[in-house]
Amino acid sequence: MRSSAREFAEFNGLLGSVVEKGLPLPPALKLMSGIVRDGALRDALSMVARDLDDGIALPDALAKHPATFPSDYCSLVRAGADSGRLPEVLRTAEILHSLRARLKARGARLLMYLLPAAAIGEFVLLAAVLLAGRMGELNDEMVREMGISEKPDPILFVSSLVESGWSLLYLWPGLITLSAAGYWIVQRWSRLSWLGYLIPVWGRIQKSRDMALFAGVLGLKLRSGSSVVDSLTSGRGAVVNRKFRRLVDQLIRRTREGESLSSALFYTPFFPRTFAWGISLGEENGEVPKTIDTFTALYTAEMERNFEVLIDILTPLGILAVGNIALVSALLILAPFLMINQVSASFR
């Protein structure tokens, strides 16, 4: 079972510190296995420590546990060890997995915000429909007792509310589910995936998230010694949006033709100019991975700010929706009195 992104990020940070300081790995890994919370990672670290004591290299020892250490991670560790950049690779892996942990935390927070609100709204709507049904029965009895041939407007209002209320009770959750499923399908397989970036607020969240994931993987692969083309290919695989992936394909084609990464980014309009200029400076100074790490942090911070904006927008909308349902409930309670007042006025 794969450990959590946060736990895996912490592990990479600790392992990077151990390797950087030149400490012996077996006792360090045994110590880590005693402090990590995830059971699968704890057991895997204990076995890796034993393998290292037996003389097995770190990448090979990690590769024996694919459920905990996937093959792409083991390849990065091997490339980092072969190039003498293992501490840097592990530090960058820590940044990337921390980003993924923050993405999951933000998504979970949004779900924890929306799902209880939706459940409360559904419950209040159900109560309103049941109340409307009961009020409709009482009002029908009053109409019969008063011998009125034509139902007054308040009674017609209650009857129409009962008829539409049950439909609405099932309709809006179904529409939301279908919209979410359609959005998920469009983002991955449709040529219209670019529409996701045009949604107010959410589009900015999606773009900053995709840029952060792309930049994080790109920096990690470059730091491990991979070529620009291989690094772009890995960055492409980190993003599910089809439009984004097609644009990265253009970057790959341009770099294969001999263009620099910064030039390919500059002439692909989707990518921010600041990103291209920053990488251009990194190419001149020989610090492209470090520059990309900076942009990963910037896009992550931008994504989190946009999440806060989304929460700020949803809060008053939720209050407004509950207020409208409360207003309808109040009108249901007042319906008999409105009916009596209307009947009395007709007899004057």
N, C-alpha and C positions, 0 to 999 in steps of 0.2 A: 504494500500500500504506500502511495506517495505521501511524503510528509508535507506539512503546510508550507506555503511560500515564506511566511514569516520565520518559521523555525529553520527552514533551509537557508534563508538569508543570514540568520545569526550563525549557523554552522559555518558558512563560507567566510564570514568575517573572522570568526575564531581561528579557523584553519589558516587563513591568510596571515594572521598575526603570528601563528606558530611557525609557519614556513619562513616568513620574513625575518624572524629573530633567530632562525637556525636551530630551534629546539627539536629534540627527538620526537618523531611523530607517534610511535606506538603508545607511550605513556600519555601523550597529549590527547590522543583519540580515546583512550580508556577514560580519561578524566571527562572528556566531552560526553561520552556515553552515559556518564553518571549524572549529568546535569540537564540533558535535553529532555523535553516532556513527551515527545512523540515516541511511541513504543517501537515502531518499525525502524526509525532512524537510530534509536538507541541500540537495538540489536545489531543493525548493520555496522555501526561504528565499532562495536565490540569485536565482531568478526574481522573487520578490516584491520583493526589493531593486531589481532593474532596473525593475520596474513603478512603484515609488515614485519612482525617479529620473525617470521619464517623466511624472510628475504624477498618477498614479492613486492614489485614496484607499486607505488600508490595508484596510478591509473588502472593497472591490472586488478588490484585488490578492490577498487571501487566498482569495476566492470562486472565483478562476480555477483553484484546485487542490483540488477537492472530495475527492480521495482522501486528502489529507493534512489539510485543514482542512474538516471537514464543515459542512453548511449551518447547523445549529443553532449551531455555534461562531461562524461568520461573522455570524450574526444577533446574537449576544451582543456581539461586538466592535463591530458597527455601533450597537447600542443604547447601549453604553458610550461610544462616541465622540460620539454625538448628545447624550447627557445630560451629558457632561463627567466621567463616572465611569470612564473606560477603565482607569486604573491599578487601581482597586478591583476592577473586573470581572476583570481579568487575575490579580490576586492570589487572588481567590476561585476562579477556574478552576484555578490552581495547586494550591490546597487540594483541590479535587474530584478532579483527576487524580492527585494524590498518594495520595488515599484509594483510588482504583481500582487504582493500582499496588500498594498494600499489600494489597488484597484478592487480587489475582492472586498476589502473592508468598506470602501465607498459604495460598492454595489449592494452589499448586505445592509448598509445603513439606509440606502434608498428604499430597498425592499421592506425593511422594518418600519419605514415611514409610511409607505404606500399601502402595504397589505393590511395593517390594523385600521388605517383610515377607510380602506375599501370595505373591510368587514363591518366597521361601525356604520358606514353609510348604508350597507345592505341591510343591517339589522334595523336601523331607523326607518328605512323605506318599507321593510316588511311590516314593522309595527304600524306605520302610517296606512298601509294598504288594509291590514286587518282592522284597524280603527275605522277606516272609511267603509269597509264592508259592514261592520256593526252599526255604524251611523246610518248607512243606507237602509238597513233593515228597520231601525227605529223610525226613520223618516217615512218609510213606506207605510208602517203601521199608523203613523200620525195622519198621513194622507188619506188612508182608508177610513179612519175614524172621523175625520173632518168632512168626508164625502166629496173631496176635490177630484174632479175628472182629469184635469191637466196638472202635471207635476210642476211645482214652482222651480225657479232657476237654481236655488241652492241644492234641491234634491237631484236635479239633472247634473249639477257639478259633482256631487258625491258619486253618482252612478258612473259618470265618465271617468272619474279618478280611479274607481275600483277596476274598471275595465282596462285602463291604460297602465295602472300600477303593477298588475301582475306581469304584463308584458315587459315593462321596464325593469322589473326585478330580475328577469332572466336575460334581457336584451343587452344591457350595458356591460355586465361581466363577459358575455359572449363576444361582444364587439371588441373589448379590450384584449381578450385572449387571441382573437383572430388578428388584430392589428399587430400585437407583439410577435406572433408567429410569422406573419407576413413580412414584418420588418427584419426579422432574423433571416428569413429565406432570401430576401432582396439583398441584404448586406453581403451574403456569401456567394450567391450564384447569379444574381441579376445584373444586367448592364446598367440598371437604374440605381445601383448602390450609392452613386454620388448624391442622390437626394437626401440621404441620411445626414450629410454634412450641411444641408440647408435648413434643417429644423432649428428654430430659434432655441438658443441656450444648449439644447441637447446636441446639436451639430457641433458646437464649439467643444463640448466635453468629448465627443467622439474623436474629433480631429486631434486635440491635444493628447488624448489617450493613445491613439494610433502613432502619433509622432514620438511620444515617449517610449513606447514599446519598440518601435523601429530603431530609434537612436540607441536605446539600451542594448539591443542585440547587436547592432552594427558596431558599437564601441567595444563590446565584449569580444566579438570575433576578430576585429582588427588588433586588439591588444594581445590576443593569443597567437598572432602571427599569420592569420589567414589572409588571403588576397582580398582585394576590394570586391571582386565579383562574387567570391564565396561569401563574404560578409554581407553584401547586399542581398544575396539569395536567402541567407538565414534571417535577415531583417524582414524580408518579404514574408517569410513563413510565420513570423510572429503576429502579423496583422491579418484579420479575416475579411476586411472590406475589399470587395473586388476591384473597385476603382483604384484604391491605394496600391493594390498588388500590380495592376496594369501599369501604373506610373513607375513603380519600382522596376518593372520589366524594361521600361524605357531607359532608366538609369543603368541597368545592367548592360543593355545593348550599347549605350554611349561609351561606357567605360571599356567594354570589350573592343570598341573601335579606336581606343587610345585617348579618350578624353579623361581629364582628371575628375575626381569625384565632385569637387566644388563646381566645376564647369557644367557637369551633367545636372547637378541640382539647380544651378542658376537658370538653365534653359528649360527646366521643367516647371511651369508656372505654379503648380499646386504647392510646392515646397516653399517655405518662407525664405525671402532673400537673406535675412539675418543668419539663417542656418547655413546657406551657401557661403556667405562671406566669412562666417566663423570658421568653417572647415577650410576655406582658402587660407586664412591666417595660420591654421593648424598645419596645413601642408607646408607652408613656408618655414614654420618653426619646428617641424617634425613632431608635433604633439597633437595629431588628429584624434587619437582615442581620448585624450584628456579633454579636448574641446567638445567632443561628442558627449562625454559624461556631463559636462556643464549644461548642454542643451537638454539632456535627459532630465536633469533636475528642474530646469526652467519649465519644460512642458508638463512635468508632473505637478509642479506648483500651480501652473495655469489650469490644469484639469481640476485640481482640488478647489480653486477659487470658483470655477464654473459650477461645480457641484453645490457649493454654498449658495450661489445665485439661484440654482434650480430649487433648492430647498426653500429659500426665501420666497420664491414665486408660488410654490405649491401650498405653503402655509395659509396665506389669505384665501386662495382658491378653495381649499378644504373647509375653512371657516365659512365662506360664502355658501358652499354647497349644503353644509349642515344647517346653516341659517335658513336657507330656502325650504329644506325639508321640515324644519320646525315651524315655519310660517304656514305651510300646507297643513300640518297637523293642527295648528291653531284654528285655521279656517274650517277644518272638519268638525272641531268641537263647537264652533260657532254656527255651523250650518243649520241646526234645528231652530235656533233663535232667529236667524236670518229668514228662515222659511215662515215662522210664525209672524214675523214683522211684515213680510211680503203678503201673506194671506190677509192679515188684518188691514193692510192698506187697500187691498182689492175690495173689501167689504164696505169701505167708507163711502 
